[in-house]
Amino acid sequence: MQAIKTKMHQRLQALSTAGQPAAKHSPSIPEAIEQRLIELIVTPVPSTETALAGNARKEREIAEVLASLTVIEAWWLHKRLTIASPSDALVAAFGRLVVERRQRLLAFLGDARRRAAMTRKAA
């Protein structure tokens, strides 16, 4: 009976992880880029700038970092930010942005493939 439970347990494990990439094989963004994004998001706007100008500058800087990602990295980051695991530090920082800014940055990430194709086409 124990062998049956073991085989059944193995089969259930296989079914529950089917279609999910293994953590060690799943692409992700480089740690330095992730830290830079968190830093850009959580750093307050200096008092020398208006809130409007400072937040617009921060959004441009975040978009510049996102533009440096490969298409695959952008796709995975988009997926990661969309699924929004509450224990993820980048997701938590990203959630601090206003909804409109988050939507624009997610759209920018989602557009990585088209931007890459346009770059290839222009070259």
MMTF fields as JSON, N, C-alpha, C and O atoms, coordinates in Angstrom:
{
  "mmtfVersion": "1.0.0",
  "mmtfProducer": "UNKNOWN",
  "numBonds": 491,
  "numAtoms": 492,
  "numGroups": 123,
  "numChains": 1,
  "numModels": 1,
  "chainsPerModel": [1],
  "groupsPerChain": [123],
  "chainIdList": ["A"],
  "bondAtomList": [4, 2, 8, 6, 12, 10, 16, 14, 20, 18, 24, 22, 28, 26, 32, 30, 36, 34, 40, 38, 44, 42, 48, 46, 52, 50, 56, 54, 60, 58, 64, 62, 68, 66, 72, 70, 76, 74, 80, 78, 84, 82, 88, 86, 92, 90, 96, 94, 100, 98, 104, 102, 108, 106, 112, 110, 116, 114, 120, 118, 124, 122, 128, 126, 132, 130, 136, 134, 140, 138, 144, 142, 148, 146, 152, 150, 156, 154, 160, 158, 164, 162, 168, 166, 172, 170, 176, 174, 180, 178, 184, 182, 188, 186, 192, 190, 196, 194, 200, 198, 204, 202, 208, 206, 212, 210, 216, 214, 220, 218, 224, 222, 228, 226, 232, 230, 236, 234, 240, 238, 244, 242, 248, 246, 252, 250, 256, 254, 260, 258, 264, 262, 268, 266, 272, 270, 276, 274, 280, 278, 284, 282, 288, 286, 292, 290, 296, 294, 300, 298, 304, 302, 308, 306, 312, 310, 316, 314, 320, 318, 324, 322, 328, 326, 332, 330, 336, 334, 340, 338, 344, 342, 348, 346, 352, 350, 356, 354, 360, 358, 364, 362, 368, 366, 372, 370, 376, 374, 380, 378, 384, 382, 388, 386, 392, 390, 396, 394, 400, 398, 404, 402, 408, 406, 412, 410, 416, 414, 420, 418, 424, 422, 428, 426, 432, 430, 436, 434, 440, 438, 444, 442, 448, 446, 452, 450, 456, 454, 460, 458, 464, 462, 468, 466, 472, 470, 476, 474, 480, 478, 484, 482, 488, 486],
  "bondOrderList": [1, 1, 1, 1, 1, 1, 1, 1, 1, 1, 1, 1, 1, 1, 1, 1, 1, 1, 1, 1, 1, 1, 1, 1, 1, 1, 1, 1, 1, 1, 1, 1, 1, 1, 1, 1, 1, 1, 1, 1, 1, 1, 1, 1, 1, 1, 1, 1, 1, 1, 1, 1, 1, 1, 1, 1, 1, 1, 1, 1, 1, 1, 1, 1, 1, 1, 1, 1, 1, 1, 1, 1, 1, 1, 1, 1, 1, 1, 1, 1, 1, 1, 1, 1, 1, 1, 1, 1, 1, 1, 1, 1, 1, 1, 1, 1, 1, 1, 1, 1, 1, 1, 1, 1, 1, 1, 1, 1, 1, 1, 1, 1, 1, 1, 1, 1, 1, 1, 1, 1, 1, 1],
  "groupList": [{"groupName": "MET", "atomNameList": ["N", "CA", "C", "O"], "elementList": ["N", "C", "C", "O"], "formalChargeList": [0, 0, 0, 0], "bondAtomList": [1, 0, 2, 1, 3, 2], "bondOrderList": [1, 1, 2], "singleLetterCode": "M", "chemCompType": "L-PEPTIDE LINKING"}, {"groupName": "GLN", "atomNameList": ["N", "CA", "C", "O"], "elementList": ["N", "C", "C", "O"], "formalChargeList": [0, 0, 0, 0], "bondAtomList": [1, 0, 2, 1, 3, 2], "bondOrderList": [1, 1, 2], "singleLetterCode": "Q", "chemCompType": "L-PEPTIDE LINKING"}, {"groupName": "ALA", "atomNameList": ["N", "CA", "C", "O"], "elementList": ["N", "C", "C", "O"], "formalChargeList": [0, 0, 0, 0], "bondAtomList": [1, 0, 2, 1, 3, 2], "bondOrderList": [1, 1, 2], "singleLetterCode": "A", "chemCompType": "L-PEPTIDE LINKING"}, {"groupName": "ILE", "atomNameList": ["N", "CA", "C", "O"], "elementList": ["N", "C", "C", "O"], "formalChargeList": [0, 0, 0, 0], "bondAtomList": [1, 0, 2, 1, 3, 2], "bondOrderList": [1, 1, 2], "singleLetterCode": "I", "chemCompType": "L-PEPTIDE LINKING"}, {"groupName": "LYS", "atomNameList": ["N", "CA", "C", "O"], "elementList": ["N", "C", "C", "O"], "formalChargeList": [0, 0, 0, 0], "bondAtomList": [1, 0, 2, 1, 3, 2], "bondOrderList": [1, 1, 2], "singleLetterCode": "K", "chemCompType": "L-PEPTIDE LINKING"}, {"groupName": "THR", "atomNameList": ["N", "CA", "C", "O"], "elementList": ["N", "C", "C", "O"], "formalChargeList": [0, 0, 0, 0], "bondAtomList": [1, 0, 2, 1, 3, 2], "bondOrderList": [1, 1, 2], "singleLetterCode": "T", "chemCompType": "L-PEPTIDE LINKING"}, {"groupName": "HIS", "atomNameList": ["N", "CA", "C", "O"], "elementList": ["N", "C", "C", "O"], "formalChargeList": [0, 0, 0, 0], "bondAtomList": [1, 0, 2, 1, 3, 2], "bondOrderList": [1, 1, 2], "singleLetterCode": "H", "chemCompType": "L-PEPTIDE LINKING"}, {"groupName": "ARG", "atomNameList": ["N", "CA", "C", "O"], "elementList": ["N", "C", "C", "O"], "formalChargeList": [0, 0, 0, 0], "bondAtomList": [1, 0, 2, 1, 3, 2], "bondOrderList": [1, 1, 2], "singleLetterCode": "R", "chemCompType": "L-PEPTIDE LINKING"}, {"groupName": "LEU", "atomNameList": ["N", "CA", "C", "O"], "elementList": ["N", "C", "C", "O"], "formalChargeList": [0, 0, 0, 0], "bondAtomList": [1, 0, 2, 1, 3, 2], "bondOrderList": [1, 1, 2], "singleLetterCode": "L", "chemCompType": "L-PEPTIDE LINKING"}, {"groupName": "SER", "atomNameList": ["N", "CA", "C", "O"], "elementList": ["N", "C", "C", "O"], "formalChargeList": [0, 0, 0, 0], "bondAtomList": [1, 0, 2, 1, 3, 2], "bondOrderList": [1, 1, 2], "singleLetterCode": "S", "chemCompType": "L-PEPTIDE LINKING"}, {"groupName": "GLY", "atomNameList": ["N", "CA", "C", "O"], "elementList": ["N", "C", "C", "O"], "formalChargeList": [0, 0, 0, 0], "bondAtomList": [1, 0, 2, 1, 3, 2], "bondOrderList": [1, 1, 2], "singleLetterCode": "G", "chemCompType": "PEPTIDE LINKING"}, {"groupName": "PRO", "atomNameList": ["N", "CA", "C", "O"], "elementList": ["N", "C", "C", "O"], "formalChargeList": [0, 0, 0, 0], "bondAtomList": [1, 0, 2, 1, 3, 2], "bondOrderList": [1, 1, 2], "singleLetterCode": "P", "chemCompType": "L-PEPTIDE LINKING"}, {"groupName": "GLU", "atomNameList": ["N", "CA", "C", "O"], "elementList": ["N", "C", "C", "O"], "formalChargeList": [0, 0, 0, 0], "bondAtomList": [1, 0, 2, 1, 3, 2], "bondOrderList": [1, 1, 2], "singleLetterCode": "E", "chemCompType": "L-PEPTIDE LINKING"}, {"groupName": "VAL", "atomNameList": ["N", "CA", "C", "O"], "elementList": ["N", "C", "C", "O"], "formalChargeList": [0, 0, 0, 0], "bondAtomList": [1, 0, 2, 1, 3, 2], "bondOrderList": [1, 1, 2], "singleLetterCode": "V", "chemCompType": "L-PEPTIDE LINKING"}, {"groupName": "ASN", "atomNameList": ["N", "CA", "C", "O"], "elementList": ["N", "C", "C", "O"], "formalChargeList": [0, 0, 0, 0], "bondAtomList": [1, 0, 2, 1, 3, 2], "bondOrderList": [1, 1, 2], "singleLetterCode": "N", "chemCompType": "L-PEPTIDE LINKING"}, {"groupName": "TRP", "atomNameList": ["N", "CA", "C", "O"], "elementList": ["N", "C", "C", "O"], "formalChargeList": [0, 0, 0, 0], "bondAtomList": [1, 0, 2, 1, 3, 2], "bondOrderList": [1, 1, 2], "singleLetterCode": "W", "chemCompType": "L-PEPTIDE LINKING"}, {"groupName": "ASP", "atomNameList": ["N", "CA", "C", "O"], "elementList": ["N", "C", "C", "O"], "formalChargeList": [0, 0, 0, 0], "bondAtomList": [1, 0, 2, 1, 3, 2], "bondOrderList": [1, 1, 2], "singleLetterCode": "D", "chemCompType": "L-PEPTIDE LINKING"}, {"groupName": "PHE", "atomNameList": ["N", "CA", "C", "O"], "elementList": ["N", "C", "C", "O"], "formalChargeList": [0, 0, 0, 0], "bondAtomList": [1, 0, 2, 1, 3, 2], "bondOrderList": [1, 1, 2], "singleLetterCode": "F", "chemCompType": "L-PEPTIDE LINKING"}],
  "groupTypeList": [0, 1, 2, 3, 4, 5, 4, 0, 6, 1, 7, 8, 1, 2, 8, 9, 5, 2, 10, 1, 11, 2, 2, 4, 6, 9, 11, 9, 3, 11, 12, 2, 3, 12, 1, 7, 8, 3, 12, 8, 3, 13, 5, 11, 13, 11, 9, 5, 12, 5, 2, 8, 2, 10, 14, 2, 7, 4, 12, 7, 12, 3, 2, 12, 13, 8, 2, 9, 8, 5, 13, 3, 12, 2, 15, 15, 8, 6, 4, 7, 8, 5, 3, 2, 9, 11, 9, 16, 2, 8, 13, 2, 2, 17, 10, 7, 8, 13, 13, 12, 7, 7, 1, 7, 8, 8, 2, 17, 8, 10, 16, 2, 7, 7, 7, 2, 2, 0, 5, 7, 4, 2, 2],
  "groupIdList": [1, 2, 3, 4, 5, 6, 7, 8, 9, 10, 11, 12, 13, 14, 15, 16, 17, 18, 19, 20, 21, 22, 23, 24, 25, 26, 27, 28, 29, 30, 31, 32, 33, 34, 35, 36, 37, 38, 39, 40, 41, 42, 43, 44, 45, 46, 47, 48, 49, 50, 51, 52, 53, 54, 55, 56, 57, 58, 59, 60, 61, 62, 63, 64, 65, 66, 67, 68, 69, 70, 71, 72, 73, 74, 75, 76, 77, 78, 79, 80, 81, 82, 83, 84, 85, 86, 87, 88, 89, 90, 91, 92, 93, 94, 95, 96, 97, 98, 99, 100, 101, 102, 103, 104, 105, 106, 107, 108, 109, 110, 111, 112, 113, 114, 115, 116, 117, 118, 119, 120, 121, 122, 123],
  "secStructList": [7, 2, 2, 2, 2, 2, 2, 2, 2, 2, 2, 2, 2, 2, 2, 2, 2, 6, 6, 1, 7, 7, 6, 6, 6, 1, 7, 7, 7, 7, 2, 2, 2, 2, 2, 2, 2, 2, 2, 2, 2, 2, 1, 7, 7, 7, 6, 6, 1, 7, 2, 2, 2, 2, 2, 2, 2, 2, 2, 2, 2, 2, 2, 2, 2, 2, 2, 6, 1, 7, 2, 2, 2, 2, 2, 2, 2, 2, 2, 2, 2, 2, 2, 7, 7, 6, 6, 7, 2, 2, 2, 2, 2, 2, 6, 6, 1, 7, 2, 2, 2, 2, 2, 2, 2, 2, 2, 2, 2, 2, 6, 2, 2, 2, 2, 2, 2, 2, 2, 2, 2, 2, 7],
  "xCoordList": [0.817, 0.0, 0.862, 0.52, 1.984, 2.888, 3.417, 3.525, 3.748, 4.255, 3.206, 3.538, 1.954, 0.878, 0.778, 0.644, 0.839, 0.777, 1.951, 1.802, 3.113, 4.286, 4.138, 4.423, 3.707, 3.503, 2.419, 2.555, 1.357, 0.271, 0.765, 0.453, 1.529, 2.076, 2.985, 2.919, 3.829, 4.721, 3.917, 4.259, 2.873, 2.031, 1.344, 1.281, 0.834, 0.189, 1.186, 0.859, 2.405, 3.458, 3.731, 3.838, 3.844, 4.134, 3.009, 3.269, 1.77, 0.632, 0.545, 0.201, 0.852, 0.729, 1.796, 1.581, 2.949, 4.013, 4.075, 4.903, 3.214, 3.221, 2.861, 1.912, 3.614, 3.352, 3.969, 3.908, 4.568, 5.224, 6.726, 7.278, 7.393, 8.827, 9.534, 9.114, 10.588, 11.381, 12.024, 12.43, 12.116, 12.635, 14.048, 14.382, 14.886, 16.264, 16.393, 17.415, 15.383, 15.435, 14.623, 14.705, 13.843, 13.009, 13.856, 14.623, 13.713, 14.478, 14.03, 12.884, 14.907, 14.562, 15.445, 16.339, 15.181, 16.011, 17.244, 17.196, 18.335, 19.533, 19.258, 18.472, 19.914, 19.716, 20.001, 19.288, 21.04, 21.384, 20.25, 19.964, 19.616, 18.503, 17.305, 16.639, 17.04, 15.921, 16.138, 15.217, 17.352, 17.655, 17.54, 17.058, 17.979, 17.881, 16.422, 16.069, 15.581, 14.153, 13.536, 12.795, 13.838, 13.3, 13.785, 13.015, 15.066, 15.646, 14.945, 14.603, 14.734, 14.067, 12.651, 12.201, 11.958, 10.56, 10.436, 9.607, 11.249, 11.053, 11.746, 11.426, 12.689, 13.363, 12.372, 11.742, 12.228, 11.276, 11.74, 12.93, 10.784, 11.077, 11.729, 11.202, 12.865, 13.523, 12.665, 11.845, 12.873, 12.072, 12.4, 11.682, 13.477, 13.836, 12.973, 12.989, 12.211, 11.329, 9.879, 9.568, 9.017, 7.593, 7.265, 7.988, 6.195, 5.788, 5.527, 5.905, 4.888, 4.577, 5.856, 5.991, 6.785, 8.028, 8.885, 9.465, 8.97, 9.78, 9.262, 10.044, 7.959, 7.382, 7.468, 7.657, 7.333, 7.503, 8.948, 9.189, 9.914, 11.318, 11.575, 12.268, 11.013, 11.174, 10.6, 11.203, 9.446, 8.835, 9.733, 9.901, 10.313, 11.229, 12.448, 12.885, 12.994, 14.163, 13.834, 14.641, 12.663, 12.221, 12.06, 12.482, 11.453, 11.267, 12.611, 12.742, 13.608, 14.942, 15.546, 16.162, 15.371, 15.88, 15.122, 15.727, 13.808, 13.002, 13.384, 13.345, 13.748, 14.139, 15.438, 15.71, 16.239, 17.504, 17.319, 18.266, 16.123, 15.858, 15.725, 15.33, 16.055, 15.806, 14.3, 13.559, 13.857, 12.428, 11.958, 10.884, 12.75, 12.371, 12.332, 11.398, 13.331, 13.34, 12.127, 11.499, 11.806, 10.648, 9.361, 8.472, 9.268, 8.073, 7.92, 6.832, 9.015, 8.956, 8.659, 7.9, 9.245, 8.975, 7.516, 6.872, 7.005, 5.588, 4.709, 3.767, 5.022, 4.247, 4.356, 3.354, 5.555, 5.805, 5.039, 4.463, 5.033, 4.333, 2.819, 2.077, 2.367, 0.929, 0.369, -0.717, 1.116, 0.665, 0.717, -0.15, 1.72, 1.841, 1.837, 0.893, 2.891, 3.072, 3.353, 4.255, 2.6, 2.776, 4.133, 4.539, 4.836, 6.133, 7.295, 8.447, 7.016, 8.042, 8.336, 7.439, 9.595, 9.977, 9.763, 9.316, 10.072, 9.881, 8.397, 7.997, 7.598, 6.146, 5.585, 4.743, 6.055, 5.589, 5.973, 5.166, 7.204, 7.639, 6.83, 6.395, 6.625, 5.869, 4.443, 3.859, 3.893, 2.545, 2.425, 1.317, 3.555, 3.534, 3.261, 2.867, 3.471, 3.225, 1.731, 0.942, 1.346, -0.079, -0.513, 0.302, -1.785, -2.328, -1.98, -1.553, -2.155, -1.898, -0.438, -0.149, 0.475, 1.907, 2.229, 2.989, 1.658, 1.852, 1.347, 2.006, 0.188, -0.377, 0.51, 0.724, 1.031, 1.921, 3.196, 3.656, 3.767, 5.006, 4.767, 5.611, 3.639, 3.303, 3.078, 3.487, 2.437, 2.244, 3.594, 3.808, 4.495, 5.836, 6.556, 7.197, 6.456, 7.057, 6.435, 7.138, 5.135, 4.43, 4.752, 4.513, 5.287, 5.608, 7.059, 7.512, 7.78, 9.204, 9.437, 10.393, 8.585, 8.753, 8.637, 9.431, 7.666, 7.487, 8.673, 9.166, 9.132, 10.285, 11.525, 12.292, 11.723, 12.877, 12.755, 13.748, 11.558, 11.358, 11.606, 12.188, 11.17, 11.393, 12.877, 13.353, 13.604, 15.039, 15.744, 16.629, 15.36, 15.95, 15.623, 16.469, 14.4, 13.949, 14.72, 15.047, 14.996, 15.707, 17.188, 17.829, 17.723, 19.162, 19.497, 20.666],
  "yCoordList": [-1.199, 0.0, 1.265, 2.255, 1.226, 2.37, 2.72, 3.901, 1.727, 1.968, 2.661, 3.523, 2.298, 2.937, 4.407, 5.258, 4.722, 6.105, 6.899, 8.049, 6.271, 6.949, 7.236, 8.351, 6.274, 6.479, 7.522, 8.375, 7.452, 8.413, 9.804, 10.787, 9.88, 11.16, 11.745, 12.939, 10.903, 11.364, 11.857, 12.873, 11.152, 11.542, 12.885, 13.745, 13.061, 14.32, 15.472, 16.583, 15.203, 16.225, 16.643, 17.83, 15.649, 15.931, 16.743, 17.676, 16.401, 17.129, 18.545, 19.477, 18.71, 20.035, 20.993, 22.205, 20.481, 21.351, 21.403, 22.122, 20.653, 20.656, 22.038, 22.662, 22.501, 23.802, 24.95, 26.093, 24.67, 25.712, 25.574, 24.5, 26.629, 26.518, 26.317, 26.849, 25.557, 25.349, 26.672, 27.447, 26.928, 28.207, 28.473, 29.609, 27.436, 27.667, 27.914, 28.432, 27.554, 27.744, 28.937, 29.313, 29.531, 30.641, 31.907, 32.252, 32.586, 33.812, 34.881, 34.887, 35.745, 36.868, 38.035, 37.899, 39.167, 40.324, 40.295, 39.727, 40.888, 40.932, 41.64, 42.585, 41.171, 41.71, 43.21, 43.954, 43.656, 45.087, 45.933, 47.021, 45.439, 46.177, 46.187, 47.209, 45.049, 44.991, 45.978, 46.697, 46.01, 46.948, 48.401, 49.256, 48.674, 50.031, 50.456, 51.594, 49.545, 49.861, 50.165, 51.137, 49.341, 49.576, 50.921, 51.692, 51.191, 52.462, 53.652, 54.624, 53.576, 54.671, 54.887, 56.024, 53.801, 53.914, 54.484, 55.361, 53.997, 54.384, 55.687, 56.259, 56.168, 57.42, 58.573, 58.742, 59.359, 60.471, 61.565, 61.718, 62.298, 63.426, 64.517, 64.885, 65.034, 66.086, 67.352, 67.615, 68.112, 69.323, 70.407, 71.401, 70.222, 71.204, 71.061, 71.933, 69.956, 69.722, 69.742, 69.459, 70.078, 69.935, 68.445, 67.658, 68.073, 66.67, 66.18, 65.063, 67.005, 66.63, 66.38, 65.348, 67.324, 67.195, 66.048, 65.294, 65.913, 64.858, 63.471, 62.57, 63.287, 61.98, 61.662, 60.504, 62.673, 62.457, 62.053, 61.177, 62.693, 62.336, 60.903, 60.144, 60.537, 59.171, 58.155, 57.108, 58.462, 57.547, 57.384, 56.273, 58.492, 58.409, 57.557, 56.744, 57.742, 56.966, 55.484, 54.632, 55.174, 53.776, 53.195, 52.068, 53.957, 53.49, 53.253, 52.311, 54.086, 53.885, 52.568, 51.846, 52.256, 50.988, 49.826, 48.825, 49.958, 48.899, 48.699, 47.578, 49.775, 49.68, 48.902, 48.391, 48.807, 48.082, 46.567, 45.818, 46.108, 44.679, 44.025, 44.668, 42.749, 41.99, 41.751, 42.001, 41.28, 41.003, 39.946, 40.082, 38.906, 37.84, 38.376, 38.078, 39.158, 39.737, 40.644, 40.617, 41.44, 42.332, 41.529, 41.894, 40.439, 39.592, 39.001, 39.025, 38.471, 37.871, 38.916, 38.648, 40.093, 41.144, 41.592, 41.817, 41.718, 42.075, 41.04, 41.386, 39.775, 38.693, 38.77, 38.631, 38.988, 39.067, 40.226, 40.076, 41.368, 42.534, 42.396, 42.949, 41.665, 41.465, 40.463, 40.663, 39.384, 38.37, 38.928, 38.627, 39.733, 40.509, 39.683, 39.74, 38.923, 38.192, 39.198, 40.025, 39.14, 40.138, 40.069, 41.036, 38.946, 38.814, 39.292, 39.226, 39.763, 40.213, 41.7, 42.538, 42.017, 43.405, 44.345, 45.477, 43.901, 44.754, 45.001, 46.119, 43.981, 44.13, 45.102, 45.941, 44.985, 45.889, 47.329, 48.242, 47.534, 48.889, 49.401, 50.553, 48.561, 48.946, 49.343, 50.239, 48.673, 48.985, 50.366, 50.87, 50.98, 52.327, 53.394, 54.514, 53.047, 54.014, 54.209, 53.304, 55.382, 55.616, 54.72, 54.324, 54.407, 53.443, 53.814, 52.955, 55.068, 55.49, 55.255, 54.81, 55.555, 55.368, 53.882, 53.486, 53.059, 51.598, 51.075, 50.253, 51.543, 51.082, 51.466, 50.661, 52.701, 53.126, 52.294, 51.89, 52.036, 51.26, 49.797, 49.186, 49.232, 47.867, 47.8, 46.835, 48.812, 48.86, 48.973, 48.352, 49.76, 49.898, 48.551, 48.18, 47.815, 46.482, 45.542, 44.778, 45.604, 44.741, 45.053, 44.229, 46.223, 46.667, 46.352, 46.768, 45.626, 45.363, 44.632, 44.926, 43.709, 42.926, 43.816, 43.687, 44.705, 45.609, 46.564, 46.822, 47.088, 47.991, 47.29, 47.878, 46.047, 45.279, 45.042, 45.126, 44.75, 44.532, 45.814, 45.781, 46.93, 48.207, 48.55, 49.116, 48.213, 48.464, 47.609, 48.097, 46.352, 45.46, 45.958, 45.923, 46.42, 46.89, 48.149, 48.322, 49.013, 50.267, 50.012, 50.798, 48.931, 48.67, 48.09, 47.825],
  "zCoordList": [0.0, 0.0, 0.0, -0.647, 0.73, 0.786, -0.606, -0.937, -1.422, -2.779, -3.631, -4.445, -3.455, -4.215, -3.838, -4.717, -2.548, -2.11, -2.667, -3.081, -2.668, -3.18, -4.665, -5.102, -5.438, -6.876, -7.117, -7.994, -6.347, -6.492, -6.114, -6.786, -5.047, -4.621, -5.712, -6.005, -6.306, -7.372, -8.579, -9.183, -8.918, -10.055, -9.778, -10.657, -8.561, -8.201, -8.207, -8.625, -7.74, -7.78, -9.215, -9.522, -10.089, -11.497, -12.123, -12.882, -11.817, -12.379, -11.821, -12.547, -10.549, -9.949, -10.433, -10.42, -10.862, -11.354, -12.869, -13.428, -13.541, -15.009, -15.524, -15.05, -16.482, -17.082, -16.323, -16.775, -15.167, -14.389, -14.579, -14.34, -15.001, -15.186, -13.852, -12.824, -13.885, -12.677, -12.291, -13.158, -11.008, -10.529, -11.019, -11.354, -11.066, -11.479, -12.976, -13.427, -13.749, -15.19, -15.674, -16.844, -14.783, -15.222, -15.364, -14.465, -16.483, -16.686, -15.701, -15.251, -15.387, -14.535, -14.94, -15.775, -14.343, -14.659, -13.768, -12.678, -14.2, -13.365, -12.037, -11.973, -10.991, -9.645, -9.594, -8.921, -10.303, -10.288, -10.872, -10.373, -11.915, -12.533, -11.585, -11.425, -10.966, -10.017, -8.869, -8.48, -8.332, -7.248, -7.714, -6.972, -8.932, -9.479, -9.621, -9.31, -10.09, -10.217, -8.854, -8.705, -7.873, -6.525, -6.001, -5.429, -6.203, -5.748, -6.407, -5.733, -7.714, -8.425, -7.914, -7.77, -7.643, -7.226, -5.817, -5.575, -4.891, -3.49, -3.1, -2.058, -3.914, -3.592, -3.711, -4.756, -2.66, -2.723, -3.695, -3.968, -4.192, -5.081, -4.234, -3.184, -4.683, -3.901, -3.835, -4.715, -2.787, -2.588, -3.616, -3.716, -4.377, -5.407, -6.651, -7.52, -6.748, -7.901, -7.439, -6.282, -8.361, -8.048, -8.089, -8.701, -7.447, -7.434, -8.855, -9.209, -9.659, -11.036, -11.836, -12.493, -11.778, -12.542, -12.008, -12.79, -10.696, -10.101, -10.414, -10.716, -10.345, -10.658, -12.141, -12.515, -12.991, -14.435, -14.736, -15.567, -14.057, -14.24, -13.784, -14.463, -12.633, -12.127, -13.117, -13.353, -13.689, -14.658, -15.885, -16.388, -16.37, -17.513, -17.175, -17.989, -15.979, -15.568, -15.436, -15.809, -14.912, -14.813, -16.21, -16.467, -17.113, -18.491, -19.175, -19.956, -18.899, -19.476, -19.002, -19.786, -17.724, -17.195, -17.836, -18.218, -17.952, -18.564, -20.032, -20.539, -20.703, -22.113, -22.289, -23.375, -21.234, -21.326, -21.232, -21.472, -20.89, -20.761, -22.128, -23.1, -22.19, -23.415, -23.527, -22.576, -24.66, -24.858, -23.853, -23.267, -23.655, -22.716, -21.281, -20.536, -20.894, -19.552, -19.344, -18.285, -20.351, -20.262, -20.121, -19.351, -20.868, -20.81, -19.414, -18.838, -18.874, -17.543, -16.472, -15.541, -16.592, -15.612, -15.693, -14.669, -16.904, -17.081, -16.396, -15.683, -16.617, -16.002, -14.482, -13.78, -13.977, -12.535, -11.898, -10.82, -12.557, -12.02, -12.138, -11.327, -13.139, -13.333, -12.327, -11.781, -12.084, -11.123, -9.71, -8.89, -9.423, -8.189, -6.909, -6.121, -6.717, -5.471, -4.349, -4.483, -3.253, -2.194, -1.491, -0.846, -1.605, -0.936, -1.804, -1.376, -2.996, -3.928, -3.69, -3.782, -3.382, -3.059, -4.244, -4.055, -5.454, -6.628, -6.872, -7.195, -6.722, -6.892, -5.858, -6.178, -4.62, -3.559, -3.874, -3.699, -4.341, -4.696, -5.877, -5.877, -6.881, -8.071, -7.698, -8.307, -6.697, -6.231, -5.598, -5.416, -5.261, -4.685, -5.743, -5.416, -7.001, -8.071, -8.26, -7.988, -8.725, -8.996, -10.146, -10.98, -10.183, -11.144, -12.583, -13.353, -12.95, -14.331, -14.716, -15.826, -13.799, -14.062, -14.19, -15.074, -13.315, -13.403, -14.734, -15.371, -15.157, -16.425, -17.599, -18.505, -17.591, -18.688, -18.71, -19.777, -17.539, -17.484, -17.859, -18.515, -17.457, -17.874, -19.383, -20.03, -19.94, -21.393, -22.099, -23.14, -21.536, -22.101, -22.082, -23.066, -20.969, -20.894, -21.921, -22.582, -22.045, -22.989, -24.433, -25.316, -24.682, -26.04, -26.437, -27.503, -25.591, -25.832, -27.155, -27.874, -27.459, -28.692, -29.93, -30.862, -29.944, -31.08, -31.184, -32.282, -30.054, -30.083, -30.619, -31.381, -30.227, -30.711, -32.214, -32.937, -32.685, -34.121, -34.9, -35.984, -34.359, -35.037, -35.085, -36.069, -34.033, -33.999, -35.053, -35.756, -35.165, -36.182, -37.58, -38.473, -37.765, -39.068, -39.498, -40.671, -38.528, -38.827, -39.116, -39.813, -38.59, -38.774, -40.113, -40.396]
}
